[in-house]
Structures are given as structure tokens and as C-alpha cells.
Amino acid sequence: MKRATPNRTQRIADQIQRDLAELIQRELRNPKLGLVTLTDVQLTPDYAHAKVYFSVIGAEPETARQLLSDKAGYLHSLLFKRLQIHTVPTLHFLFDPTTEKAAEMDGLIKQALSHQAKDD
């Protein structure tokens, strides 16, 4: 069996990320979901599964993850209609804490700079 090229896998992952971002915004109108941003999509080599990483503003990450996971089948069916690939992956939503960690680091840097300014 011929293996998919990494470039093709990345192109498909990028397309899934773009389509899912649009579908989540348009189709999932739940105020408990908050503002969801998809940060990455990682596909298995056989395209059977996709890890979809997201960040969220205005909702608890676990609540958002649960809501997205509950709608994964619905989103999968909508993706199936859009994508021109044989296998549309099963979606697995995972919270990406990178933005929270970056905000925390930014706060620490600002705090250190304000202490340094007071000392000078």
C-alpha cells in the first residue's frame, strides 16, 4: 500500500482546520461554548483520526471540550460533505493551553518589569 506524503497529510489537516473553524462558528451556536479558535489539527497516517487542538475564550476549557466532543459526529458529517477525500477522520478535540501559558508568562514579565522600574 502506498503511504501518503507528509505534504499531502499537512494540506488535508490544514483544510480540515479551516473547514472546522467555519463550521463551528456557523453551526454550533451555543453560548456555553464561548469563542473557540482551532490551533492545530494532527492526522494519523491513515486519516482515520484527527486530533483537533483548540483554545477558548469566554468558557471553561473542559466545558468547551465536552460540547465539541458531543457534536463531533455532526461536525464529521458536515466535513464529509465538504472534503474530497475517501476517509474523513474521526474528530478528537483537545484543549491547547498554549495561549493561557503565554498570557501567564506575559503577566510575569510585566510584573518583573514593573518591579525593576520601581527599583531604578
C-alpha distances in whole Angstrom, upper triangle without the diagonal:
4,6,10,13,15,18,16,16,20,20,19,21,24,24,24,27,29,28,29,32,34,33,34,37,38,37,38,42,43,45,44,41,43,41,37,36,32,31,28,24,21,18,16,12,11,14,16,19,21,24,27,29,33,36,39,43,46,44,43,40,39,41,38,35,36,37,34,32,34,33,29,28,31,29,26,27,29,25,23,26,26,22,20,17,15,15,19,19,22,24,26,29,31,34,34,37,37,40,42,42,42,45,47,47,48,51,51,52,54,56,56,57,60,61,61,63,66,66,67
4,7,9,12,14,13,13,17,18,17,19,22,22,22,25,27,27,28,30,32,31,33,36,37,36,37,41,42,44,43,40,41,40,36,34,30,29,26,23,20,17,15,11,11,13,16,18,20,23,25,28,31,35,38,41,44,43,42,39,38,40,38,35,36,37,33,32,34,33,29,29,30,29,25,27,28,24,23,25,24,21,19,15,15,15,18,18,22,24,26,28,30,33,32,36,35,38,40,40,40,44,45,45,46,49,50,50,52,54,54,55,58,59,59,61,64,64,65
4,6,9,12,10,10,14,15,14,16,19,19,20,22,24,24,25,28,29,29,31,34,34,34,35,38,39,42,41,37,39,37,33,31,27,26,22,19,16,13,12,8,8,11,14,16,17,20,22,25,28,32,35,38,41,40,39,35,35,37,35,32,33,34,30,29,32,31,27,27,29,27,23,25,26,23,22,24,23,20,18,15,14,14,17,16,19,21,23,25,26,29,29,32,32,34,37,36,37,40,41,41,42,45,46,46,48,50,50,51,54,56,55,57,60,60,61
4,6,8,7,7,10,11,11,13,15,16,16,19,21,21,22,24,26,26,28,30,31,31,32,36,37,39,38,35,36,34,30,28,24,23,19,16,14,11,10,7,8,9,13,15,15,18,20,22,25,29,32,35,38,37,37,33,33,35,32,30,31,32,28,27,30,28,25,25,27,24,21,23,24,20,19,22,20,17,15,12,13,13,15,15,18,19,21,23,24,27,27,30,29,32,34,34,34,37,39,39,40,43,44,44,46,48,48,49,52,53,53,55,58,58,59
4,5,5,6,9,10,11,12,14,16,17,19,20,21,23,25,26,27,28,31,32,32,33,36,38,40,39,35,36,33,30,27,24,22,19,16,14,12,12,9,11,12,16,17,17,19,20,22,25,29,32,35,38,37,37,33,34,36,33,30,33,33,29,29,32,30,26,27,29,26,23,25,25,22,21,24,22,18,17,14,16,16,17,17,20,21,22,24,25,27,26,29,28,30,33,33,33,36,38,37,38,41,42,42,44,46,46,47,50,51,51,53,56,56,56
4,5,5,6,9,10,10,12,14,15,16,18,20,21,22,25,25,26,29,30,31,31,34,35,37,36,33,33,31,27,24,21,19,15,14,11,10,11,9,12,12,15,16,15,16,18,19,22,25,29,32,35,34,34,30,31,33,30,28,30,31,27,27,30,29,25,26,28,25,22,25,25,21,22,24,22,18,18,16,17,16,17,16,19,20,20,22,22,24,23,26,25,27,30,29,29,32,34,33,34,38,38,38,40,43,43,43,46,48,47,49,52,52,53
4,5,5,6,9,10,11,12,14,15,17,18,20,21,23,24,26,27,29,29,30,34,35,37,36,32,33,30,26,23,20,19,15,14,13,12,13,12,14,13,17,17,16,17,18,20,22,25,28,31,35,34,34,31,32,34,31,28,31,31,27,28,31,29,25,27,28,24,23,25,24,20,21,23,20,17,16,15,17,17,17,17,20,20,22,23,23,25,23,26,25,27,30,30,29,32,34,33,34,37,38,38,40,42,43,43,46,47,47,48,51,52,52
4,5,5,6,9,10,11,12,14,15,16,18,20,21,22,24,26,27,27,29,32,33,36,35,31,32,29,26,23,20,19,16,13,12,11,12,10,12,11,15,15,14,17,17,20,22,25,28,31,35,34,34,31,32,33,30,28,30,30,26,26,29,27,23,24,25,22,20,22,21,17,18,20,17,14,13,11,14,14,14,15,18,19,20,22,23,25,24,27,26,28,31,31,31,33,36,35,36,39,40,40,42,44,45,45,48,50,50,51,54,55,55
4,5,5,6,9,10,11,12,14,15,16,18,20,21,22,24,26,26,27,30,31,33,32,29,30,27,24,21,17,17,13,10,9,7,9,7,9,8,12,12,11,13,14,16,19,23,26,29,32,31,31,28,28,30,27,24,27,27,23,23,26,24,21,22,23,20,18,20,20,16,17,19,17,13,13,11,13,12,12,12,15,15,17,18,19,22,21,24,23,25,28,28,28,31,33,33,34,37,38,38,40,42,43,43,46,48,48,49,52,53,53
4,5,5,6,9,10,10,12,14,15,16,19,20,21,23,24,25,26,29,30,32,31,27,28,25,21,19,15,14,10,9,8,8,11,10,13,11,14,14,12,13,13,15,17,20,23,27,30,29,29,26,27,29,25,23,26,26,22,23,26,24,21,22,23,20,18,21,20,17,18,20,17,14,15,14,16,15,14,14,16,16,17,18,18,20,19,22,21,22,26,26,25,28,30,30,31,34,35,35,37,39,40,40,43,44,44,46,49,50,50
4,5,5,6,9,10,11,12,14,15,17,18,20,21,23,24,25,28,29,31,31,27,28,25,22,19,16,15,12,10,11,10,13,13,14,12,16,15,13,15,15,16,18,21,24,27,30,30,30,27,29,30,26,25,27,27,23,23,26,24,21,22,23,19,18,20,19,15,16,18,15,12,12,12,15,15,14,14,17,17,19,19,20,22,21,24,23,24,27,28,27,30,32,32,32,35,37,36,38,41,41,42,44,46,46,47,50,51,51
4,5,5,6,9,10,10,12,14,15,16,18,20,21,21,22,26,27,30,29,26,26,24,21,18,15,15,12,9,10,8,11,11,12,9,12,12,11,13,13,15,17,21,23,27,29,29,29,26,27,28,24,22,25,24,20,21,23,21,18,19,19,16,14,16,15,12,13,15,12,9,10,9,12,11,10,10,14,14,16,17,19,21,20,24,23,24,27,28,28,30,33,33,33,36,38,38,39,42,43,43,45,48,48,49,52,53,53
4,5,5,6,9,10,10,12,14,15,16,18,20,20,21,24,25,27,27,23,24,21,18,15,12,11,8,6,6,6,10,11,12,9,12,11,8,10,9,12,14,17,20,23,26,26,26,22,23,24,21,19,22,22,18,18,21,19,16,18,18,15,14,16,16,12,14,16,14,11,13,12,14,12,11,10,12,12,13,14,15,17,16,20,19,21,24,25,24,27,29,29,30,33,34,34,36,38,39,40,42,44,45,46,48,50,50
4,5,5,6,9,10,11,13,14,15,17,18,20,20,23,25,26,26,23,23,20,17,14,11,10,8,7,9,10,14,15,16,13,16,14,11,12,11,12,14,17,19,22,25,25,26,23,24,25,21,20,23,22,19,20,22,20,18,19,20,16,15,18,16,13,15,17,14,12,14,13,17,15,13,13,16,14,16,15,16,18,17,20,19,20,23,24,23,25,28,28,29,31,33,33,34,37,38,38,40,43,43,44,47,48,48
4,5,5,6,8,10,11,12,14,16,17,17,19,22,24,26,26,22,23,20,17,15,12,13,11,9,11,11,15,16,16,13,15,15,12,14,12,14,15,18,20,23,26,26,27,24,25,26,22,21,23,22,18,20,22,19,17,18,18,14,13,15,13,10,12,13,10,8,10,11,14,14,12,12,15,14,16,16,18,20,19,23,22,22,25,27,26,28,31,31,31,34,36,36,37,40,41,41,43,46,46,47,49,51,51
4,6,5,6,8,10,10,12,14,15,15,16,20,21,24,23,20,21,18,15,13,10,12,10,7,10,10,13,15,15,11,13,12,9,11,9,12,13,16,18,21,24,23,24,21,22,22,19,18,20,19,15,16,18,15,13,14,14,11,10,12,11,8,10,12,9,8,11,11,14,12,9,9,11,10,13,13,15,17,17,21,21,21,24,26,25,27,30,30,31,33,35,36,37,39,41,41,43,45,46,47,49,51,51
4,6,5,6,9,10,10,12,14,15,15,18,20,22,21,18,18,15,12,10,7,8,7,6,9,11,15,17,17,14,15,13,10,10,8,9,10,13,15,18,21,21,21,19,20,20,17,16,19,18,14,15,18,16,13,16,16,12,12,15,13,10,14,15,12,12,15,15,17,16,13,12,13,11,13,12,13,14,14,18,17,18,21,22,22,24,26,27,27,30,32,32,33,36,37,37,39,42,42,43,45,47,48
4,6,5,6,9,10,11,12,14,15,18,20,22,22,18,18,15,13,10,8,10,10,10,13,14,18,20,20,17,18,17,14,14,11,13,13,15,16,19,21,22,23,21,22,22,19,18,21,19,16,18,20,17,16,18,16,13,14,16,13,11,14,14,11,11,14,15,18,17,14,15,16,14,16,15,17,17,17,20,19,19,22,24,23,25,28,28,28,31,33,33,34,37,38,38,40,42,43,44,46,48,48
4,5,5,6,9,10,11,11,13,16,18,21,21,18,18,16,14,12,10,13,12,11,14,15,18,20,20,16,17,16,13,15,12,14,14,16,18,20,22,22,23,21,23,22,18,18,20,18,15,17,18,15,13,15,13,10,11,12,9,7,11,11,8,9,12,14,16,16,12,13,15,13,15,15,17,18,19,22,22,22,24,27,26,27,30,31,31,33,36,36,37,39,41,41,43,45,46,47,49,51,52
4,5,5,6,8,10,10,11,14,16,18,18,15,16,14,11,10,8,11,11,10,13,14,17,20,19,16,16,14,12,12,9,11,11,14,15,17,19,19,20,18,19,18,15,14,16,14,11,13,15,12,10,12,11,7,9,11,9,7,11,12,10,11,15,15,18,16,12,12,13,10,12,11,14,15,16,19,20,20,22,24,24,25,28,29,29,31,34,34,35,37,39,40,41,44,45,45,47,49,50
4,6,5,6,9,10,10,13,15,16,17,13,13,11,8,7,6,10,11,11,15,16,20,22,22,19,20,17,14,14,10,11,10,12,12,15,17,17,19,17,18,18,14,14,17,15,12,14,16,13,13,15,14,10,13,15,12,11,15,15,13,14,18,18,21,19,16,16,16,13,14,12,14,15,15,18,18,17,20,22,22,23,25,27,27,29,31,32,32,35,37,37,38,41,42,42,44,46,47
4,6,5,6,8,10,12,15,17,18,15,15,12,11,10,10,13,14,14,18,19,22,24,24,21,21,20,17,17,14,15,13,15,15,17,18,19,21,19,21,20,16,17,19,16,14,17,18,14,14,16,14,11,13,14,11,11,14,14,12,13,17,19,21,20,17,17,18,15,17,16,18,18,19,21,22,20,23,26,25,25,29,30,30,31,34,35,35,37,39,39,41,43,44,45,47,49,50
4,5,5,5,7,10,13,15,17,13,15,13,11,12,11,15,15,15,18,19,22,24,24,20,20,18,16,17,14,15,14,16,16,18,19,19,20,19,20,19,15,16,17,14,11,14,15,11,11,13,10,7,10,11,8,8,12,12,10,13,16,18,20,19,15,16,16,13,16,14,17,18,19,22,23,22,24,27,27,27,30,32,32,33,36,37,37,39,41,42,43,45,47,47,49,51,52
4,6,5,5,8,10,12,13,10,11,10,8,9,10,13,15,14,18,19,22,25,24,21,21,18,16,15,12,13,11,13,12,14,15,15,17,15,17,15,11,12,14,11,9,12,12,9,10,13,10,8,11,13,10,11,15,15,14,16,20,20,22,20,17,16,16,13,14,12,15,15,17,19,20,19,21,24,24,24,27,29,29,30,33,34,34,36,39,39,40,43,44,44,46,49,50
4,6,6,7,10,11,13,10,10,8,8,9,11,14,16,17,20,22,25,28,28,24,24,22,19,19,15,15,13,14,12,13,14,15,17,17,18,17,13,15,16,13,12,15,16,13,14,16,14,11,15,16,13,14,17,17,16,18,22,23,25,24,20,20,19,16,18,15,17,17,18,20,21,20,21,24,24,24,27,29,28,30,33,33,33,35,38,38,39,42,43,43,45,47,48
4,6,7,11,13,15,13,13,12,12,13,14,18,19,19,23,23,27,29,29,25,25,23,21,21,18,19,16,17,16,17,17,18,20,20,21,19,16,17,18,15,13,17,16,13,15,16,13,11,15,15,11,13,16,15,14,17,21,23,25,23,20,20,20,18,20,18,20,20,22,24,25,23,25,28,28,28,31,33,32,33,36,37,37,39,42,42,42,45,47,47,49,51,52
4,6,9,12,14,12,13,13,13,15,15,19,20,19,22,23,26,28,27,24,23,22,20,20,17,18,17,18,17,18,18,18,20,19,20,18,15,16,16,13,11,14,13,10,12,13,10,9,12,12,10,12,15,14,14,17,20,22,24,22,18,19,18,16,18,16,19,20,22,24,26,25,26,29,29,29,32,34,34,35,38,39,39,41,43,44,44,47,49,49,50,53,54
4,6,9,10,8,10,11,10,13,14,18,19,19,22,23,26,29,28,24,23,21,19,19,16,17,15,16,14,15,15,14,16,16,16,14,11,13,13,9,9,12,11,8,11,13,10,9,13,14,12,14,17,17,17,19,23,24,25,23,20,19,18,15,16,15,17,17,20,22,24,22,23,27,27,27,29,32,32,32,35,37,37,38,41,42,42,44,46,47,48,51,52
4,7,9,8,9,10,11,14,16,20,22,22,25,26,29,32,32,28,27,25,23,22,19,19,17,17,14,15,14,13,16,17,17,14,12,15,15,11,11,15,14,11,14,16,13,13,17,17,15,17,20,20,20,23,26,27,29,27,23,23,22,19,20,17,20,19,21,23,25,23,24,27,28,27,29,32,32,32,35,37,36,38,41,41,41,44,46,46,47,50,51
4,5,5,8,10,11,15,17,20,22,22,25,27,30,33,32,29,28,25,23,22,19,19,16,16,13,13,12,11,13,14,15,11,10,13,12,9,10,13,12,11,14,16,14,14,18,19,17,19,22,23,23,25,29,29,31,28,25,24,22,19,19,17,18,18,20,22,24,22,22,26,27,26,28,31,30,30,33,35,35,36,39,40,40,42,44,45,46,48,50
4,5,6,9,11,15,17,20,23,24,27,29,32,35,35,31,30,28,25,24,21,20,17,16,12,11,9,9,12,13,14,11,10,14,14,11,13,16,15,14,17,20,18,18,21,22,21,23,26,26,26,28,32,32,34,32,28,27,25,22,21,18,19,18,20,21,23,21,21,24,25,24,25,29,28,28,31,33,32,33,37,37,37,39,42,42,43,45,47
4,6,9,11,15,17,20,22,23,26,28,30,34,34,30,29,26,24,22,19,18,15,14,11,11,8,6,9,10,11,8,7,11,11,8,11,14,13,13,16,19,18,17,21,22,21,23,26,27,27,28,32,32,34,31,27,26,23,20,19,16,17,15,18,19,21,20,19,22,24,22,24,27,27,27,30,32,31,32,35,36,36,38,41,41,42,44,46
4,7,7,11,13,16,18,19,22,24,27,30,30,27,26,23,20,19,16,15,12,11,8,9,8,6,8,9,10,7,5,9,9,7,8,11,12,11,14,17,16,15,18,20,19,20,23,24,23,25,29,29,30,28,24,23,20,17,16,13,14,13,15,16,19,17,17,21,22,21,22,25,25,26,28,30,30,31,34,35,35,38,40,40,41,44,45
4,6,10,13,15,18,20,23,25,28,32,32,29,28,25,22,20,17,15,12,10,6,6,5,5,8,9,12,10,7,11,12,10,11,15,15,15,17,20,19,17,21,23,21,22,25,26,25,26,30,30,32,30,26,25,23,19,19,15,15,13,15,15,17,15,15,19,19,18,20,23,23,23,26,28,27,29,31,32,32,35,37,37,38,41,42
4,7,10,13,16,18,21,24,27,30,31,27,27,24,21,19,15,14,10,8,5,5,6,8,11,11,14,12,9,12,14,12,12,16,17,16,17,20,19,17,20,22,20,20,24,25,23,24,28,29,31,29,25,24,23,19,18,15,15,13,14,15,16,13,14,18,18,17,19,22,21,22,25,26,26,28,30,31,31,34,36,36,37,40,41
4,7,9,12,14,17,20,23,26,27,24,24,20,17,15,12,10,7,6,5,7,9,9,11,10,12,12,8,10,13,11,10,13,15,14,14,18,17,14,17,20,18,18,21,22,21,22,25,26,28,25,22,20,19,15,15,11,12,10,11,13,14,12,13,17,17,17,19,21,21,22,25,26,27,28,31,31,32,35,36,37,38,41,42
4,6,9,12,15,18,21,24,25,22,23,20,16,14,10,9,5,5,6,8,12,12,14,12,14,15,11,12,15,14,12,15,17,16,16,19,18,15,18,20,18,17,21,22,20,20,24,24,27,24,21,19,19,15,15,12,12,10,10,12,12,10,13,16,15,16,18,20,20,22,24,25,25,28,30,30,31,34,35,36,38,40,41
4,6,8,11,14,18,21,22,18,19,16,13,11,7,6,4,6,9,12,15,15,15,13,15,16,12,12,15,14,11,14,17,15,14,17,17,14,15,18,17,15,19,20,18,18,21,21,23,21,18,16,16,13,12,10,10,9,9,12,12,12,14,16,16,17,20,21,21,24,26,26,27,30,31,32,33,36,37,38,40,41,42
4,7,10,14,17,20,22,19,20,17,13,11,8,5,5,7,10,13,17,16,17,14,16,18,14,14,17,17,14,16,19,18,17,20,20,17,18,21,20,18,21,23,20,20,23,22,24,22,19,17,18,14,13,11,10,9,7,10,9,10,13,14,14,16,18,19,19,22,24,24,25,28,29,30,31,34,34,35,38,39,40
4,7,10,13,16,18,15,17,14,10,8,6,5,7,10,13,17,20,19,19,16,18,19,16,14,18,18,15,16,19,18,16,19,20,16,17,20,19,16,19,21,19,18,20,19,22,19,17,15,15,12,12,10,10,10,9,12,11,13,16,16,16,19,21,21,22,25,26,27,28,30,32,32,34,36,37,38,41,42,43
4,7,10,13,14,11,13,10,6,6,5,6,9,12,16,19,22,21,21,17,18,20,17,15,18,18,14,15,18,17,14,17,18,14,14,17,17,14,16,19,17,15,17,16,18,15,13,11,12,9,10,9,10,12,11,15,15,16,19,20,20,22,24,25,26,28,30,30,32,34,35,36,38,40,41,42,44,46,46
4,7,10,12,9,11,8,5,5,7,8,12,15,18,22,25,24,23,19,20,22,19,17,19,20,17,16,20,19,15,18,19,16,15,19,19,16,17,20,18,16,18,16,17,15,13,10,12,10,10,11,11,13,13,16,16,18,21,21,22,24,26,26,28,30,31,32,34,36,36,38,40,41,42,44,46,47,48
4,6,8,6,8,6,5,7,9,11,15,18,21,25,28,26,26,22,22,24,21,18,20,21,18,17,20,19,15,17,19,16,14,17,18,14,15,19,17,14,16,13,14,11,10,8,10,10,10,12,13,16,16,20,20,22,24,25,25,28,30,30,31,34,35,35,38,39,40,41,44,45,46,47,50,51,52
4,5,5,6,6,6,9,12,14,18,21,24,28,31,29,28,24,24,26,24,20,22,23,20,18,21,21,17,18,20,18,16,19,20,17,17,21,20,17,17,14,14,11,11,9,10,11,12,14,15,18,18,22,22,25,27,27,28,31,32,32,34,36,37,38,40,42,42,44,46,47,48,50,52,53,54
4,6,8,9,10,12,15,18,21,25,28,31,34,32,32,28,28,29,27,24,26,27,23,22,25,24,20,21,23,21,18,21,22,18,18,21,20,17,17,14,13,11,12,11,13,14,15,18,19,22,22,25,25,28,30,30,31,33,35,35,36,39,40,40,43,44,45,46,49,50,50,52,54,55,56
4,5,8,10,13,16,19,22,26,29,33,35,33,32,29,28,30,27,24,26,26,23,21,24,23,19,19,21,19,16,18,20,17,16,19,19,16,15,12,11,8,10,9,11,14,15,18,20,23,24,27,27,30,32,32,33,36,37,37,39,42,42,43,45,47,48,49,51,53,53,55,57,58,59
4,6,7,11,13,16,19,23,26,29,32,30,29,26,26,27,24,21,23,23,20,18,21,19,16,16,18,16,13,15,16,13,13,16,16,12,13,9,9,6,7,5,9,10,13,15,17,21,21,25,25,27,30,30,31,33,35,35,37,39,40,41,43,45,46,47,49,51,51,53,55,56,57
4,7,10,13,16,19,23,26,29,31,29,28,25,24,25,23,20,21,21,18,16,18,18,14,14,16,15,12,14,16,13,13,16,17,14,15,11,10,7,7,4,6,9,11,14,17,20,21,25,26,28,30,31,32,34,35,36,38,40,41,42,44,46,47,48,50,52,52,54,56,57,58
4,7,10,13,16,20,22,26,28,26,25,21,21,22,20,17,18,19,15,13,16,16,12,12,15,14,11,14,16,13,14,17,17,15,16,14,13,10,8,4,5,6,7,11,13,16,18,21,22,24,26,27,28,30,32,33,34,36,37,39,41,42,43,45,47,48,49,51,53,54,55
4,6,9,13,16,19,23,25,23,22,19,19,20,17,15,16,17,13,12,15,15,11,13,15,12,11,14,15,12,14,17,16,14,16,14,15,11,9,6,6,5,6,8,10,14,14,18,19,21,23,24,25,27,29,29,31,33,34,35,37,39,40,41,43,45,46,47,49,50,52
4,6,10,13,16,20,22,20,19,16,16,17,15,12,14,15,12,11,15,15,11,14,16,14,13,17,17,15,17,20,19,17,19,17,18,15,13,9,9,6,5,6,7,10,11,15,16,18,19,20,22,24,25,26,28,30,31,32,34,35,36,38,40,41,42,44,46,47,48
4,7,10,13,17,19,18,17,14,14,16,13,10,13,13,10,10,14,13,10,14,15,12,12,16,16,13,16,19,17,16,19,18,19,16,13,11,10,7,6,5,6,8,9,13,14,15,17,19,20,21,23,24,26,28,29,30,32,33,35,36,38,40,41,42,44,45,47
4,7,10,14,17,16,15,11,13,14,12,10,13,14,11,12,15,15,13,17,18,15,16,19,19,17,20,22,20,19,22,21,23,20,17,14,14,10,8,6,5,6,5,9,10,12,14,15,16,18,19,21,22,24,25,26,28,30,31,32,34,36,37,38,40,42,43
4,7,10,13,12,12,9,11,12,9,8,12,12,10,12,15,15,14,17,18,15,16,20,19,17,21,23,21,21,24,23,25,22,19,17,16,12,11,7,6,5,5,8,10,10,12,14,15,16,18,19,20,22,24,25,26,28,30,31,32,34,35,36,38,40,41
4,7,10,10,10,8,11,12,9,10,13,13,12,14,17,17,16,20,20,18,20,23,22,20,24,26,24,24,27,27,29,26,23,21,20,16,14,10,9,6,5,7,8,7,8,11,12,12,15,17,17,18,21,22,23,25,27,28,29,31,32,33,35,37,38
4,7,6,8,6,10,10,7,9,12,12,11,14,16,16,17,20,20,18,20,23,22,21,25,26,25,25,29,29,31,28,25,23,21,17,16,12,11,8,9,9,11,9,9,13,14,13,15,18,18,19,21,23,23,25,27,28,29,31,33,33,35,37,38
4,6,8,8,12,12,10,12,15,14,14,17,19,19,20,23,23,21,24,26,24,24,28,29,27,28,32,32,34,32,28,26,25,21,20,16,15,12,12,12,13,10,10,14,14,12,15,17,17,17,20,22,22,23,26,27,27,29,31,32,33,35,37
4,7,9,12,11,10,13,15,14,15,18,19,19,21,24,23,22,25,27,25,26,29,30,29,30,34,34,36,34,30,28,26,23,21,18,17,14,15,14,16,13,13,16,17,15,17,20,19,19,22,24,23,24,28,28,28,31,33,33,34,37,38
4,6,9,7,7,10,11,11,12,15,16,16,18,22,21,20,23,25,24,25,28,29,28,30,33,33,35,32,28,26,24,21,19,15,15,12,14,13,16,14,13,16,18,16,17,21,21,21,23,26,25,26,29,30,30,32,35,35,36,38,40
4,6,5,6,9,10,11,12,14,15,17,18,22,22,21,23,26,25,26,29,30,30,30,34,34,35,32,28,26,24,20,18,14,13,10,12,12,15,14,12,15,17,16,17,20,21,20,22,25,25,26,28,30,30,32,34,35,36,38,40
4,5,5,6,9,10,10,12,14,15,16,20,20,19,21,24,24,23,26,28,28,28,31,31,32,29,25,23,21,17,14,11,9,6,9,9,12,12,11,14,16,15,16,19,20,20,22,25,25,26,28,30,31,32,34,35,36,38,40
4,5,5,6,9,10,10,12,14,15,18,19,19,20,23,24,24,26,28,28,28,32,31,32,28,25,22,19,16,13,10,9,8,11,11,15,15,14,16,19,19,19,22,24,23,25,28,29,29,31,33,34,35,37,39,39,41,43
4,5,5,6,9,10,11,13,14,17,18,17,20,22,22,23,26,27,27,28,32,31,32,29,25,23,20,17,15,12,12,10,14,14,18,17,16,19,21,21,21,24,25,25,27,30,30,31,33,35,35,37,39,40,41,43,45
4,5,5,6,8,10,11,12,16,16,15,17,20,19,20,23,24,24,25,28,28,29,26,23,20,18,14,13,9,10,9,12,13,16,15,15,18,20,19,21,24,24,25,27,29,29,30,33,34,35,37,39,40,41,43,45
4,6,5,6,8,10,10,14,15,14,16,19,19,19,21,23,23,23,27,26,27,24,20,18,15,12,9,6,7,7,10,12,15,16,15,18,20,20,21,24,25,26,28,30,31,32,34,35,36,38,40,41,42,44,46
4,5,5,6,9,10,13,14,14,16,18,19,19,22,24,24,25,28,27,28,24,21,18,15,12,10,8,10,10,14,16,19,19,19,21,24,24,24,27,29,29,31,33,34,34,37,39,39,41,43,44,45,47,49
4,5,5,6,9,12,12,12,14,16,16,17,20,22,22,23,27,26,27,24,20,18,16,13,12,10,12,12,15,17,20,20,20,23,25,24,26,28,29,30,32,34,35,35,38,39,40,42,44,45,46,48,50
4,5,5,6,10,10,9,11,14,14,14,17,19,19,20,23,23,24,21,17,15,13,9,9,7,9,11,14,16,19,19,19,22,24,24,25,28,29,29,32,33,34,35,38,39,40,42,44,45,46,48,49
4,5,5,8,10,10,11,14,15,15,17,19,20,20,23,22,23,19,16,14,11,8,7,6,9,11,15,17,20,21,21,23,25,26,27,29,31,31,33,35,36,37,39,41,42,44,45,47,48,50,51
4,6,7,9,10,11,13,14,16,17,19,20,21,24,24,24,21,17,16,12,11,10,10,13,15,18,21,23,24,24,26,28,29,30,32,33,34,36,38,39,40,42,44,44,46,48,49,50,52,54
4,6,5,6,9,10,11,12,14,16,17,18,21,21,22,19,15,14,12,10,11,10,14,15,18,21,24,24,24,27,29,29,30,33,34,35,37,39,39,40,43,44,45,47,49,50,51,53,54
4,5,5,6,9,10,10,12,14,15,16,19,18,18,15,12,10,8,6,8,8,12,14,17,20,23,23,24,26,28,29,30,32,33,35,37,38,39,41,43,44,45,47,48,50,51,53,54
4,5,5,6,9,10,10,13,15,15,18,17,17,14,11,10,8,8,10,12,15,18,21,24,26,27,28,30,32,32,34,36,37,38,40,42,43,44,46,48,49,51,52,53,55,57,58
4,5,5,6,9,10,11,13,15,18,18,18,16,12,13,11,10,13,13,17,19,22,25,27,27,28,31,32,33,35,37,37,39,41,42,43,45,47,48,49,51,52,53,55,57,58
4,5,5,6,9,10,11,12,15,16,17,14,11,11,10,8,11,11,15,17,19,23,24,24,26,28,29,30,32,34,35,36,38,40,40,42,44,45,46,48,50,51,52,54,56
4,5,5,6,9,10,10,13,13,13,11,7,8,7,7,11,12,16,18,21,24,26,26,28,30,31,32,34,36,36,38,40,41,42,44,46,47,48,50,52,53,55,56,57
4,5,5,7,9,10,13,13,13,12,9,10,10,11,14,16,19,22,24,28,29,29,31,33,34,35,37,39,40,41,43,45,45,47,49,50,51,54,55,56,58,60,61
4,5,5,7,9,12,13,14,13,10,12,12,12,15,16,20,22,24,27,28,28,30,32,33,34,36,38,38,40,42,43,44,46,48,48,50,52,53,54,56,58,59
4,5,5,6,9,10,12,11,7,9,10,10,14,15,18,21,22,26,26,27,29,31,31,32,35,36,37,39,41,42,42,45,46,47,48,51,52,53,55,57,57
4,6,6,8,8,9,8,6,9,11,12,16,17,21,23,25,29,29,30,32,34,35,36,38,40,40,42,44,45,46,48,50,50,52,54,55,56,58,60,61
4,6,8,10,11,12,10,13,14,15,19,20,24,26,27,31,31,32,34,36,36,37,40,41,42,44,46,46,47,50,51,52,53,56,57,57,60,61,62
4,7,9,12,12,10,13,15,15,19,20,23,25,26,29,29,29,32,34,34,35,38,39,39,41,44,44,45,47,49,49,51,53,54,55,57,59,59
4,6,9,9,8,11,13,14,18,19,22,24,25,29,29,29,32,34,33,35,38,38,39,41,43,43,45,47,48,49,51,53,54,54,57,59,59
4,7,9,9,12,16,17,20,22,25,27,28,32,31,32,35,36,36,38,41,41,42,44,46,46,48,50,51,52,54,56,56,57,60,61,62
4,6,7,10,13,15,19,21,23,26,27,31,31,32,34,36,36,38,40,41,41,44,46,46,47,50,51,51,53,56,56,57,60,61,62
4,7,10,13,15,19,22,24,28,28,32,32,34,36,38,38,40,42,43,44,46,48,48,50,52,53,54,56,58,58,60,62,63,64
4,6,9,12,15,18,21,24,25,29,30,31,34,35,35,37,39,40,41,44,45,46,47,49,51,52,54,55,56,57,60,61,62
4,7,9,13,15,18,21,22,26,27,28,30,32,33,34,36,37,38,41,42,43,45,47,48,49,51,53,53,55,57,58,59
4,6,9,12,15,18,20,23,24,26,28,29,30,32,34,35,36,38,40,41,42,44,45,46,48,50,51,52,54,56,57
4,7,10,13,17,19,22,24,25,27,28,30,31,33,34,36,37,39,40,42,43,45,46,48,49,50,52,54,55,56
4,6,10,13,15,19,20,22,23,25,26,28,29,31,32,34,35,37,38,40,41,42,44,46,47,48,50,52,53
4,7,10,13,16,18,20,21,22,24,25,26,28,30,31,33,34,36,37,39,40,42,43,44,46,48,49,51
4,7,10,13,15,16,17,19,21,22,23,25,26,28,29,31,32,34,35,37,38,40,41,43,44,46,47
4,6,9,12,14,14,16,18,19,20,22,24,25,26,28,29,31,32,34,35,37,38,40,41,43,44
4,6,9,10,11,12,14,16,16,18,20,21,23,24,26,27,29,30,32,33,35,36,38,39,41
4,6,7,9,10,11,13,14,16,17,19,20,22,23,25,26,28,29,31,32,34,35,37,38
4,6,5,6,9,10,11,12,14,15,17,18,20,21,23,24,26,27,29,30,32,33,35
4,5,5,6,9,10,10,12,14,15,16,18,20,21,22,24,26,27,28,30,31,33
4,5,5,6,9,10,10,12,14,15,16,18,20,21,22,24,26,27,29,30,31
4,5,5,6,9,10,11,12,14,15,17,18,20,21,23,24,26,27,29,30
4,5,5,6,9,10,11,12,14,15,16,18,20,21,22,24,26,27,29
4,5,5,6,9,10,10,12,14,15,16,18,20,21,22,24,26,27
4,5,5,6,9,10,11,12,14,15,16,18,20,21,23,24,26
4,5,5,6,9,10,11,12,14,15,17,18,20,21,23,25
4,5,5,6,9,10,10,12,14,15,16,18,20,21,23
4,5,5,6,9,10,11,12,14,15,16,18,20,21
4,5,5,6,9,10,11,12,14,15,17,18,20
4,5,5,6,9,10,11,12,14,15,17,18
4,5,5,6,9,10,10,12,14,15,16
4,5,5,6,9,10,10,12,14,15
4,5,5,6,9,10,11,13,14
4,5,5,6,9,10,11,12
4,5,5,6,9,10,11
4,5,5,6,9,10
4,5,5,6,9
4,5,5,6
4,5,5
4,6
4
